[in-house]
């Protein structure tokens, strides 16, 4: 799954929801409280890192505003 952080899906609350859903879908609901807390207390970059971590790398983030020179 790729998420454009420059678009509406890049909102931290949307990303938190995606991470929560992935944890629920993989029967790891017990990890949700800690993951959500880490995402809420950290920086935006840390929240992205937590989402990547809990998804086992299945979420990747990109910024459509940056050139691929």
Secondary structure, 3 states (H helix, E strand, C coil): CEEECCCHHHCHHHHHHHHHHHHHHCCCHHHHHHHHHHHHHCCHHHHHHHHHHHCCCCCEEECCCCCCC
